[in-house]
Amino acid sequence: MPELYVQADLELKSFRGEGDLPANHERLNSLDVLAKGGMELTGNSSPKEGFLKLAPPPDWVRAPLSYSGEPRSSLEAYCAPANADVTLNFYDRGHDLSPAGRKSFQEILERKGSSEKAQPLLPSEVAAMSEVFGINSVGDNQFSNGNMAGGAAGPVFHLDMAYAQMVQGHRSVFVEGRFVDENGAPQREFVGAYIEGAKGAGSRVQEVYLEGSYSDRAKPDGFLSHRSTFKKTLEEGR
């Protein structure tokens, strides 16, 4: 199986020679996980209280992962049958949002999250969701980071769209886009859902996302061919 690669702020810091793990583990989210280094990720894999019970298709293979970050969080990644580079991921960051992050999430969900149809987020709303999306990953995008893309301080994620929508009775926010390297070149395609827990925006955020290579995205077994699997997993719980 090819080495699993997950684009992350930790890898970005490695590319830029800026050191290792950020000190503030609490702010790491699903994309701050590497397939190398750290400690083995084991346990914590049962459905969390208040989370939707979701599972990958039966022919997707559990990926071995190593973990670098918040010790209370858990990640399960599953590789597509014919392309181990495309992964469907289920993540619990292991802690609640900060009061400010909780407030932003709650306000957006109240305005737009109760519809069965996609309700696009405004640029200002995307910027306000930086902590929910992960300030070192998806939350570091062109709307929250005013620096020019491609520079050392530029955003690590290019966001194509963000919208709120119900998922099996849970208010949620979806993001589509891609991670970029230090030169601003596309690297990893991404579509993810940030789902409120049973206790609302004040509880842990359930994260589910599909990720794969940008350069191979249009190939028969590339990222684009599996977008429907991501949506079906959320809609049906499989």
N, C-alpha and C positions, 0 to 999 in steps of 0.2 A: 504494500500500500504506500503511495507517495506520502512524503511528510506532510502532515496537515499544517496549513498556514492560516493564521487568523490575524488580520491587520489590526494593529493596536497602537496605542500611545507608547507602550513599552518598547515595541519594535521601532517606532519612529524615533524615540530617544536613542536607541542603539544605532540607527542609521546616521543620526546627527552627532553621535559621540557625546551625548549629554548625560550619560550615566545610566543607572539601573532603575529600580522600582521607585516610583514617587512615594514620598513619605505619607501622603494622605490617602491611605487605603480605602477609607470610607467612600471616596468619590469615584472609585473605579466601577465600571459596569461591564456588561457582557463582552465588550470588545477589548477589554484589558486582560485578556487571557491568552497565554501563549501555548504552543504545542511543544515547547521545549523549556527546560529549566524549571525552577520552582519545585513544589512538592506534588506528588500524585494526587489527583482529584478523585476521592473515593467517598462513598456514603452520601448522605443528604440527597439522595436521588428520588425519594418518594414524593408524591404530590404534596405541595405545601397547602396548609389550611387557607382556604379562601381563594386558591388558584384554580383556574380551569384545568380539568383533567385532559391533557393533550398527550398524544403519542405519535411517533413517526410511522410512516408506512412500514409494513412488516419486512419488506425487502431492503430497507435502509440499514446500514451496518453501524453499530456503536463505534465511535472513534476513540482511541486511547488519548487521553489528554493529561498534560501536566499543568499545574496551576501556579500563577504568580499574582497574589493580590489578597483581598479581604478574605480571611480564613473562614468566615461564616457563610460565604456565598457558595453556590453550586452551579455547575454547568454540565449539561449532557449534550453532546454533539453526535449527529448521525450522518454518515456519508451516503451519497447517492449510489445506487447499485453499480453503475458503469463509470462513475467519475468521483473518486474519493476527494477531489478538490471542492466539490459542491457539498456544503453541509447545512443541515437543518438543526438549529440549536435552541435549547430550552434553558433559560437562565434565571436564577434568583440571586440578586446581589447581596442578600443576607442582612439588610438593614432598611429601615424606613427612610423616606426622603427627609431632608431638612425642613424646618418650618417654611422657609421661603420657597423651596422646591415644591413642597406639598401645596402651598397656596396657588402657585402658578398652574400646577396640574389640575387642581380642583376647579379653578376659574375657567380654564379652557374646556374641561369636560362638561361643566355646567352649561356653557354657551353652545357647545357643538357636539358633545359626545353621546347624546341620546338618540341620534338618528341612525336608521338602518342604511342610509345613503352617505357616501363620503362627503364630509364637510371640510373643505380646504382651510388650512391655517394661514394666517397672515404672516408676513416676515417678522413682525413684532412678537407674534405668538410663538413662532419657532424659536426666536432668541430667548424668550422667557422659559422655554422648555429645556434649556441647556443641561441642567442637572438631571432631569428625567432621562434625557437621551445619553447622558454620560459626558462630563465636561472634557474628558480626555479622548473622546472618540466621536460618536455621531453628534454629540452636542457641540463639538468644535467645528462649526460649519461657517459658510459665508455670511450667514445672518447674525451669528453670535460673535464672530471674530472679524473685525474690520480690517485686519492686515491683508495685504495682497497675497493671493494664492501663489504657491511656489516658493515663497520666502521662508526663512527659518521660523518665523513666527506666524506663518500663514495657517489657515484652517486645514485640518487633516481629512475633512469629509466635505464632499460636494453634494448638497441636498437638491434633488430634483423636485420632490413634492413631499408634503406632510399634510395629513388629514385625519380628522376624528371620525370614528364610526363604532357602532356597537358590535361586539363579538360575543355571541351566545349570552346576551343579557349583561355583559360587562362593557362599560364604556372604555374606549381605547383610542390611542393615537398611533397612526402608521407613518413610517418614514421610508422613502425610496431614494437611492442615490448610490454614491460610490466613495471609497477611500482613495486618497491620492498620495503620491510620494512627496518627497521634499522639493521636487521640481514642479509639483502640481499635476503630474501625469496620472491618469486613472490606473488603479491597481486592482481593487476588489469591489465587485457589485454587491449591493446590500438592499434587502427589503425586510423591515422588522415591525413588530407590533409591541406596544407598551400598554399593558392591560392593567386596569385598576383591580386591586384585590377585593374581597368580599366586603371589607370595611371601608371601601371608597379610596379616594386618592391619598388618604392619610396612612394607608397600609403599604406593605411592600408592593413594588411594581413587578408584575410578571412579564418577562421579556421572551419573545419568540422571534427568531430571525433566520433568514436564508442568506447564505453568503457564497460567493464563488469568484473565480478569476474573471477580470474584465476582458482580457485579450481572448479568452475562450468562450465568452458569454453566448455567442450565437451558434456555436457548434451543436451538433445533434444532442449531445449529453451535457451541454453547458448550462450556465446559470439560468438563462431565459427559458429553457425547456422545463425547468422545475418550479417556476413561479406558481403554476397551478397547484402543485403539491403543497406548497406553503399555505395557499389560501384554503385548500380543502382541509388541511390539518386543523386550521383555526375554525372553520365553519362546522365541521363534523366532529371534531375531537378524535376522530379515527377510532 
